C-alpha cells in the first residue's frame, strides 16, 4: 500500500504501488473524478555494449509528481505528490505500476506529466500552464557530478477516459541528463604517459524537466548565462584503462562547420553566431598529463593536453543530449600518435554500431 504521505515498497516480478491522495482543485468546472492506473517505465542502463545486453538500471525513486492539464482548454487541473519515508529501500528494476485508490484525477481528455526525483517541495503551490512547467529546472551542484543525477520525466501523455472503466496511463521515463565516461589507454612501448587530471569545462548549472525547457527545435539551450564557464569539475589520478564517469545536464549548442577533429576546437568553426565566441557554452573535457621518452628514468617530462569537445561526433556536433551515454576513449601510441574515439548510446534505443574515430590528435602544451 502506498499513501501520499507514507510509502511502503513491496518487490515482486512487477513492483506494484498503490497511491492515495487528494489533489489541488482549480476554478475550472470539471467533470467527475476517477481512479487512474499509472505504469512508469524506468529507463534501462545506458551502458549497453551490444544489442543483446540491455540490462536494467538502478535508480532510487524518492518522490513522484503527477500533473494533469485539460486537453481542450490547456488549463491546469491539479498536481499530486507521492513520496517515501526516510530509510525506505530504493526501487530497482524498470517497471513501477501504481493506482489511485480514490477518485483523484478528472475524468476528461487530458495530458499528464510525470516528474521523478525533483524534490518533495518542487511543485508546491504550482498552478501554471504547460509552457511554465516545461521550463522549470532543477539545480545541479558541480561537486556532485560523479554520481547519477536521477531526475526522470515523462510527458505529455494523452489520457482518454473510458466510460465505465479505468484507463492505464503508460509513462516511459527518460533521464534529464547525459552520462559521459572517459578512458585513456597507454599503448606506447617507447615512452611513458601519465594523465594526472581531467577537467570538465562549460557545465550547465540546471537540468530542465523537458528538452530545451520546452523551447523551439533548433534553439540553443541553456542560455550561456546558465553555464559554468570556469572549470566545473576536476577528476584526478587517472589510471590507464580505467573509465572515469560524470553526469551532465543537456547542453544543446548546435552544429559547427569543422572538417576535422583539430578544427572542432577552433572558434571560427563553432556553432555560435558571434565571431570570437562561437564556442561559448560548448562543453569540453581537458585531459592533462606528461610524457617521457624511453623508460622515463632520465628523460625530461613534456606537458601534454587533450581538449575534446563533446557531442554526437568529433567534428561538427556540439550537442549533449539528455538520456544519452557518451563513451570517449583516448588511445595513446606515441609522442605524436594517438586516436580519439566516441561511442554513443541512446537511452531510448541501443548503442550506435559505428564508432567515431580520429587519429593523430596529440596537442602538446607550451
C-alpha positions as semicolon CSV with decimal commas, in nm:
position;residue;x (nm);y (nm);z (nm)
1;X;0,000;0,000;0,000
2;X;0,140;0,342;-0,099
3;X;-0,010;0,655;0,053
4;X;0,056;1,016;-0,032
5;X;0,243;1,069;0,294
6;X;0,357;0,716;0,371
7;X;0,523;0,469;0,132
8;X;0,588;0,103;0,181
9;X;0,754;-0,086;-0,100
10;X;0,700;-0,448;-0,198
11;X;0,912;-0,628;-0,455
12;X;0,784;-0,894;-0,696
13;X;0,807;-0,967;-1,070
14;X;0,631;-0,632;-1,115
15;X;0,659;-0,368;-0,847
16;X;0,306;-0,259;-0,762
17;X;0,242;0,052;-0,558
18;X;-0,096;0,186;-0,456
19;X;-0,111;0,562;-0,432
20;X;-0,378;0,753;-0,249
21;X;-0,403;1,126;-0,206
22;X;-0,608;1,435;-0,267
23;X;-0,534;1,686;-0,535
24;X;-0,549;2,060;-0,569
25;X;-0,877;2,192;-0,707
26;X;-0,900;2,471;-0,963
27;X;-1,167;2,719;-1,067
28;X;-1,249;2,511;-1,379
29;X;-1,583;2,336;-1,392
30;X;-1,461;1,978;-1,402
31;X;-1,647;1,652;-1,463
32;X;-1,645;1,362;-1,223
33;X;-1,313;1,228;-1,099
34;X;-1,192;0,872;-1,138
35;X;-0,921;0,628;-1,042
36;X;-0,626;0,618;-1,280
37;X;-0,361;0,349;-1,304
38;X;-0,010;0,459;-1,399
39;X;0,266;0,241;-1,531
40;X;0,605;0,410;-1,500
41;X;0,879;0,255;-1,708
42;X;1,213;0,339;-1,553
43;X;1,495;0,382;-1,808
44;X;1,731;0,094;-1,874
45;X;2,104;0,118;-1,816
46;X;2,289;0,339;-2,063
47;X;2,587;0,104;-2,062
48;X;2,479;-0,118;-2,349
49;X;2,778;-0,270;-2,527
50;X;2,582;-0,497;-2,760
51;X;2,226;-0,507;-2,887
52;X;2,155;-0,812;-2,672
53;X;2,291;-0,679;-2,343
54;X;2,004;-0,449;-2,246
55;X;2,038;-0,461;-1,868
56;X;1,822;-0,258;-1,632
57;X;1,927;0,046;-1,442
58;X;1,925;0,103;-1,067
59;X;1,758;0,436;-0,983
60;X;1,608;0,516;-0,646
61;X;1,264;0,675;-0,666
62;X;1,237;0,928;-0,385
63;X;0,936;1,133;-0,494
64;X;0,687;1,137;-0,782
65;X;0,489;1,437;-0,907
66;X;0,193;1,388;-1,143
67;X;0,045;1,695;-1,316
68;X;-0,281;1,696;-1,516
69;X;-0,390;1,950;-1,780
70;X;-0,718;1,985;-1,968
71;X;-0,654;1,887;-2,332
72;X;-0,935;2,111;-2,460
73;X;-0,867;2,431;-2,266
74;X;-0,497;2,369;-2,187
75;X;-0,586;2,466;-1,832
76;X;-0,406;2,337;-1,526
77;X;-0,618;2,089;-1,328
78;X;-0,402;1,963;-1,045
79;X;-0,066;1,832;-0,932
80;X;-0,014;1,549;-0,687
81;X;0,294;1,445;-0,493
82;X;0,385;1,099;-0,370
83;X;0,692;1,041;-0,159
84;X;0,858;0,787;0,069
85;X;0,977;0,789;0,427
86;X;1,343;0,827;0,511
87;X;1,519;0,493;0,502
88;X;1,271;0,330;0,264
89;X;1,451;0,085;0,031
90;X;1,514;0,210;-0,323
91;X;1,325;0,088;-0,626
92;X;1,522;-0,141;-0,856
93;X;1,417;-0,261;-1,198
94;X;1,235;-0,079;-1,471
95;X;0,857;-0,109;-1,417
96;X;0,659;0,067;-1,146
97;X;0,279;0,038;-1,153
98;X;0,054;0,235;-0,921
99;X;-0,315;0,321;-0,895
100;X;-0,506;0,589;-0,711
101;X;-0,725;0,423;-0,452
102;X;-0,984;0,701;-0,461
103;X;-1,125;0,934;-0,727
104;X;-0,837;1,175;-0,771
105;X;-0,798;1,271;-1,138
106;X;-1,055;1,442;-1,359
107;X;-1,248;1,218;-1,597
108;X;-1,180;1,409;-1,918
109;X;-0,941;1,405;-2,211
110;X;-0,624;1,549;-2,071
111;X;-0,246;1,546;-2,068
112;X;-0,034;1,410;-1,787
113;X;0,325;1,492;-1,693
114;X;0,525;1,271;-1,457
115;X;0,834;1,402;-1,276
116;X;1,052;1,180;-1,058
117;X;1,315;1,289;-0,804
118;X;1,273;1,665;-0,849
119;X;1,231;1,718;-0,473
120;X;0,949;1,690;-0,226
121;X;0,865;2,063;-0,244
122;X;0,931;2,108;-0,615
123;X;0,575;2,189;-0,731
124;X;0,428;2,318;-0,407
125;X;0,189;2,600;-0,500
126;X;0,239;2,548;-0,874
127;X;-0,070;2,602;-1,092
128;X;0,068;2,743;-1,419
129;X;0,040;2,629;-1,780
130;X;0,241;2,360;-1,960
131;X;0,490;2,611;-2,100
132;X;0,584;2,714;-1,747
133;X;0,605;2,352;-1,632
134;X;0,840;2,250;-1,915
135;X;1,065;2,547;-1,843
136;X;1,115;2,457;-1,476
137;X;1,463;2,338;-1,380
138;X;1,644;2,155;-1,103
139;X;1,979;2,295;-0,986
140;X;2,292;2,082;-1,018
141;X;2,589;2,107;-0,786
142;X;2,916;2,078;-0,978
143;X;3,060;1,884;-0,686
144;X;2,807;1,602;-0,732
145;X;2,852;1,520;-1,099
146;X;3,034;1,190;-1,045
147;X;2,711;1,043;-0,905
148;X;2,398;0,985;-1,113
149;X;2,173;1,293;-1,109
150;X;1,847;1,084;-1,103
151;X;1,594;1,337;-1,240
152;X;1,346;1,145;-1,461
153;X;1,049;1,281;-1,656
154;X;0,775;1,173;-1,893
155;X;0,512;1,361;-2,088
156;X;0,297;1,497;-2,223
157;X;0,093;1,175;-2,208
158;X;-0,258;1,186;-2,355
159;X;-0,530;1,044;-2,133
160;X;-0,866;0,948;-2,282
161;X;-1,135;0,836;-2,036
162;X;-1,329;0,517;-2,099
163;X;-1,690;0,505;-1,986
164;X;-1,739;0,262;-1,703
165;X;-1,376;0,156;-1,688
166;X;-1,033;0,251;-1,570
167;X;-0,755;0,363;-1,803
168;X;-0,387;0,268;-1,786
169;X;-0,155;0,564;-1,839
170;X;0,185;0,442;-1,958
171;X;0,469;0,681;-1,876
172;X;0,809;0,586;-2,021
173;X;1,054;0,784;-1,810
174;X;1,366;0,944;-1,954
175;X;1,677;1,085;-1,788
176;X;1,701;1,466;-1,789
177;X;2,079;1,439;-1,817
178;X;2,356;1,258;-2,004
179;X;2,632;1,025;-1,892
180;X;2,994;1,064;-2,004
181;X;3,280;0,822;-1,944
182;X;3,640;0,887;-2,044
183;X;3,912;0,623;-2,074
184;X;4,271;0,671;-2,181
185;X;4,487;0,378;-2,286
186;X;4,867;0,390;-2,289
187;X;4,979;0,174;-2,582
188;X;5,321;0,336;-2,619
189;X;5,614;0,093;-2,589
190;X;5,885;0,358;-2,626
191;X;5,774;0,615;-2,371
192;X;5,579;0,677;-2,052
193;X;5,246;0,863;-2,048
194;X;5,073;0,994;-1,735
195;X;4,729;1,158;-1,732
196;X;4,703;1,331;-1,397
197;X;4,382;1,530;-1,431
198;X;4,055;1,555;-1,623
199;X;3,861;1,881;-1,600
200;X;3,507;1,939;-1,730
201;X;3,459;2,284;-1,878
202;X;3,133;2,470;-1,958
203;X;2,899;2,269;-1,741
204;X;2,524;2,362;-1,728
205;X;2,402;2,472;-1,388
206;X;2,050;2,330;-1,419
207;X;1,858;2,030;-1,550
208;X;1,543;2,121;-1,743
209;X;1,241;1,897;-1,692
210;X;1,190;1,865;-2,067
211;X;1,405;1,908;-2,378
212;X;1,523;2,269;-2,430
213;X;1,298;2,369;-2,142
214;X;1,010;2,338;-2,389
215;X;1,177;2,576;-2,635
216;X;1,162;2,552;-3,014
217;X;1,357;2,289;-3,205
218;X;1,690;2,423;-3,326
219;X;1,735;2,678;-3,049
220;X;2,040;2,666;-2,823
221;X;1,978;2,558;-2,464
222;X;2,059;2,661;-2,197
223;X;2,150;3,027;-2,234
224;X;2,521;3,085;-2,180
225;X;2,449;3,263;-1,853
226;X;2,328;2,930;-1,713
227;X;2,656;2,756;-1,793
228;X;2,959;2,749;-1,566
229;X;3,231;2,892;-1,790
230;X;3,509;2,814;-1,544
231;X;3,631;2,466;-1,454
232;X;3,328;2,296;-1,303
233;X;3,461;1,955;-1,213
234;X;3,805;1,802;-1,183
235;X;3,887;1,432;-1,162
236;X;4,248;1,347;-1,079
237;X;4,473;1,041;-1,053
238;X;4,351;0,879;-1,374
239;X;4,481;0,529;-1,444
240;X;4,533;0,384;-1,789
241;X;4,246;0,158;-1,898
242;X;4,004;0,276;-1,627
243;X;3,685;0,462;-1,727
244;X;3,611;0,783;-1,533
245;X;3,247;0,884;-1,535
246;X;3,048;1,200;-1,478
247;X;2,691;1,316;-1,545
248;X;2,585;1,638;-1,715
249;X;2,257;1,818;-1,796
250;X;2,169;1,854;-2,163
251;X;2,368;2,123;-2,341
252;X;2,231;2,181;-2,692
253;X;2,465;2,424;-2,867
254;X;2,405;2,322;-3,230
255;X;2,622;2,220;-3,525
256;X;2,954;2,367;-3,632
257;X;3,137;2,357;-3,965
258;X;3,471;2,190;-3,884
259;X;3,602;1,923;-4,121
260;X;3,845;1,766;-3,870
261;X;3,882;1,692;-3,502
262;X;4,152;1,960;-3,468
263;X;3,926;2,223;-3,626
264;X;3,640;2,144;-3,388
265;X;3,833;2,323;-3,115
266;X;3,876;2,644;-3,319
267;X;3,633;2,927;-3,252
268;X;3,581;3,004;-3,621
269;X;3,415;2,663;-3,673
270;X;3,193;2,669;-3,364
271;X;2,811;2,663;-3,366
272;X;2,762;3,015;-3,233
273;X;2,686;3,321;-3,445
274;X;2,920;3,577;-3,286
275;X;3,280;3,582;-3,404
276;X;3,523;3,534;-3,117
277;X;3,273;3,343;-2,903
278;X;3,131;3,079;-3,137
279;X;3,241;2,810;-2,892
280;X;3,078;2,990;-2,599
281;X;2,896;2,746;-2,373
282;X;3,018;2,434;-2,557
283;X;3,116;2,160;-2,311
284;X;3,460;2,005;-2,340
285;X;3,690;1,791;-2,131
286;X;4,055;1,876;-2,075
287;X;4,295;1,589;-2,006
288;X;4,634;1,699;-1,875
289;X;4,946;1,496;-1,811
290;X;5,307;1,431;-1,905
291;X;5,509;1,224;-2,149
292;X;5,865;1,094;-2,108
293;X;6,068;0,932;-2,383
294;X;6,216;0,591;-2,319
295;X;6,161;0,437;-1,978
296;X;6,120;0,781;-1,824
297;X;6,409;0,734;-1,583
298;X;6,632;1,002;-1,729
299;X;6,429;1,192;-1,987
300;X;6,261;1,521;-1,907
301;X;5,882;1,523;-1,887
302;X;5,686;1,705;-2,156
303;X;5,348;1,850;-2,058
304;X;5,062;1,728;-2,277
305;X;4,697;1,830;-2,300
306;X;4,400;1,687;-2,487
307;X;4,094;1,905;-2,539
308;X;3,789;1,710;-2,651
309;X;3,463;1,889;-2,733
310;X;3,172;1,659;-2,655
311;X;2,884;1,592;-2,890
312;X;2,736;1,349;-3,139
313;X;3,063;1,332;-3,333
314;X;3,420;1,459;-3,312
315;X;3,391;1,719;-3,589
316;X;3,069;1,918;-3,613
317;X;2,822;1,819;-3,340
318;X;2,835;2,013;-3,009
319;X;2,506;1,881;-2,868
320;X;2,496;1,684;-2,544
321;X;2,152;1,523;-2,541
322;X;1,956;1,404;-2,241
323;X;1,934;1,028;-2,189
324;X;2,248;0,967;-2,399
325;X;2,574;0,797;-2,299
326;X;2,895;0,936;-2,449
327;X;3,185;0,692;-2,420
328;X;3,514;0,864;-2,505
329;X;3,836;0,665;-2,549
330;X;4,178;0,821;-2,597
331;X;4,440;0,570;-2,720
332;X;4,797;0,697;-2,688
333;X;5,051;0,514;-2,901
334;X;5,338;0,763;-2,925
335;X;5,450;1,117;-2,854
336;X;5,274;1,237;-3,169
337;X;5,045;0,947;-3,248
338;X;4,709;0,878;-3,089
339;X;4,344;0,831;-3,171
340;X;4,026;0,954;-3,006
341;X;3,704;0,757;-3,028
342;X;3,349;0,829;-2,919
343;X;3,073;0,570;-2,895
344;X;2,719;0,690;-2,826
345;X;2,425;0,507;-2,673
346;X;2,072;0,644;-2,700
347;X;1,887;0,552;-2,381
348;X;1,566;0,505;-2,578
349;X;1,721;0,251;-2,813
350;X;2,064;0,084;-2,804
351;X;2,428;0,159;-2,875
352;X;2,514;0,300;-3,215
353;X;2,714;0,048;-3,419
354;X;2,958;0,295;-3,572
355;X;3,239;0,427;-3,355
356;X;3,364;0,776;-3,439
357;X;3,746;0,760;-3,457
358;X;4,000;1,037;-3,513
359;X;4,373;0,962;-3,543
360;X;4,682;1,169;-3,457
361;X;4,532;1,417;-3,215
362;X;4,806;1,485;-2,959
363;X;4,822;1,851;-2,857
364;X;5,137;1,946;-2,665
365;X;5,126;2,236;-2,420
366;X;5,378;2,520;-2,445
